[in-house]
Amino acid sequence: MAIDHCYICAENPTEARRLGPSRLLDGRECPLCHRPTCRYHLVTVRWRWRRPDRALDSTQICRECHRTYQHRNWDTINRDWIS
């Protein structure tokens, strides 16, 4: 799923030029803040589901949500956060 811009790159146009337009091809919307983020500004977070099978799962969120630990408040009833 490609995006048309990255909100982090928009704040730093020099970095956006250095990374090039291909950064948007694997970009996606952050599931927490719902802002478009390029592949270079996504971070993988992992959790274990709180259901009987305790399966591991992961997704990618934007660097800013990860830096401020916003993912730790996301669905805490069903998830035990690992990273």
TORGUMAR-716112 format. One record per residue (C-alpha): residue number from 1; residue in three letters; x, y, z. Coordinates in Angstrom, 3 decimals. Layout:
% residues N
[NUM; 'Ala'; [X; Y; Z]]
...
***
This chain:
% residues 83
[1; 'Met'; [0.000; 0.000; 0.000]]
[2; 'Ala'; [1.691; 3.209; -1.137]]
[3; 'Ile'; [1.154; 6.634; 0.395]]
[4; 'Asp'; [1.445; 10.038; -1.271]]
[5; 'His'; [3.510; 11.767; 1.463]]
[6; 'Cys'; [5.157; 11.192; 4.843]]
[7; 'Tyr'; [4.396; 13.584; 7.677]]
[8; 'Ile'; [7.889; 13.144; 9.188]]
[9; 'Cys'; [9.619; 13.801; 5.855]]
[10; 'Ala'; [7.441; 16.899; 5.409]]
[11; 'Glu'; [8.995; 18.293; 8.592]]
[12; 'Asn'; [12.514; 17.705; 7.208]]
[13; 'Pro'; [12.612; 18.222; 3.400]]
[14; 'Thr'; [16.391; 17.693; 3.253]]
[15; 'Glu'; [16.026; 14.184; 4.622]]
[16; 'Ala'; [13.117; 13.508; 2.255]]
[17; 'Arg'; [15.268; 14.433; -0.757]]
[18; 'Arg'; [18.101; 12.218; 0.512]]
[19; 'Leu'; [15.779; 9.216; 0.950]]
[20; 'Gly'; [14.189; 9.702; -2.475]]
[21; 'Pro'; [10.679; 9.067; -3.781]]
[22; 'Ser'; [10.891; 5.267; -3.415]]
[23; 'Arg'; [10.498; 5.693; 0.370]]
[24; 'Leu'; [6.754; 6.091; -0.167]]
[25; 'Leu'; [6.228; 2.746; -1.932]]
[26; 'Asp'; [6.203; 0.640; 1.242]]
[27; 'Gly'; [4.827; 3.381; 3.454]]
[28; 'Arg'; [1.582; 3.072; 5.358]]
[29; 'Glu'; [-0.703; 4.887; 7.723]]
[30; 'Cys'; [0.293; 4.604; 11.378]]
[31; 'Pro'; [-2.454; 2.621; 13.169]]
[32; 'Leu'; [-2.139; 4.858; 16.242]]
[33; 'Cys'; [-2.020; 8.446; 14.967]]
[34; 'His'; [-3.405; 7.653; 11.473]]
[35; 'Arg'; [-0.785; 9.800; 9.719]]
[36; 'Pro'; [0.954; 8.612; 6.506]]
[37; 'Thr'; [4.512; 7.446; 7.189]]
[38; 'Cys'; [7.215; 6.292; 4.768]]
[39; 'Arg'; [9.047; 3.005; 5.213]]
[40; 'Tyr'; [12.119; 4.688; 6.699]]
[41; 'His'; [10.138; 6.206; 9.552]]
[42; 'Leu'; [8.219; 3.063; 10.539]]
[43; 'Val'; [9.198; 0.984; 13.570]]
[44; 'Thr'; [8.112; -2.588; 14.302]]
[45; 'Val'; [6.440; -3.247; 17.648]]
[46; 'Arg'; [5.579; -6.680; 19.038]]
[47; 'Trp'; [3.083; -8.019; 21.545]]
[48; 'Arg'; [1.652; -11.228; 22.898]]
[49; 'Trp'; [-2.126; -11.639; 22.752]]
[50; 'Arg'; [-3.844; -12.147; 26.119]]
[51; 'Arg'; [-5.990; -14.991; 24.856]]
[52; 'Pro'; [-5.360; -18.638; 25.799]]
[53; 'Asp'; [-2.958; -19.368; 22.905]]
[54; 'Arg'; [-0.689; -16.361; 23.852]]
[55; 'Ala'; [0.289; -15.922; 20.174]]
[56; 'Leu'; [2.923; -13.348; 19.194]]
[57; 'Asp'; [2.060; -10.610; 16.726]]
[58; 'Ser'; [3.580; -7.401; 15.366]]
[59; 'Thr'; [2.864; -4.314; 13.302]]
[60; 'Gln'; [4.604; -1.153; 12.214]]
[61; 'Ile'; [3.953; 2.272; 13.739]]
[62; 'Cys'; [5.519; 5.663; 13.097]]
[63; 'Arg'; [8.739; 6.638; 14.809]]
[64; 'Glu'; [7.069; 9.421; 16.815]]
[65; 'Cys'; [4.407; 7.145; 18.324]]
[66; 'His'; [7.135; 4.647; 19.219]]
[67; 'Arg'; [9.363; 7.322; 20.744]]
[68; 'Thr'; [6.534; 8.554; 22.989]]
[69; 'Tyr'; [5.380; 4.991; 23.836]]
[70; 'Gln'; [1.882; 5.612; 22.436]]
[71; 'His'; [1.643; 1.957; 21.435]]
[72; 'Arg'; [1.737; 0.875; 25.097]]
[73; 'Asn'; [-1.748; 2.360; 25.573]]
[74; 'Trp'; [-3.166; 0.697; 22.461]]
[75; 'Asp'; [-5.567; -2.138; 23.343]]
[76; 'Thr'; [-3.962; -3.014; 26.696]]
[77; 'Ile'; [-6.905; -5.257; 27.563]]
[78; 'Asn'; [-5.986; -7.701; 24.774]]
[79; 'Arg'; [-2.215; -7.204; 24.378]]
[80; 'Asp'; [0.908; -7.663; 26.520]]
[81; 'Trp'; [3.516; -5.400; 24.942]]
[82; 'Ile'; [6.991; -6.790; 24.281]]
[83; 'Ser'; [8.611; -3.914; 22.406]]
***
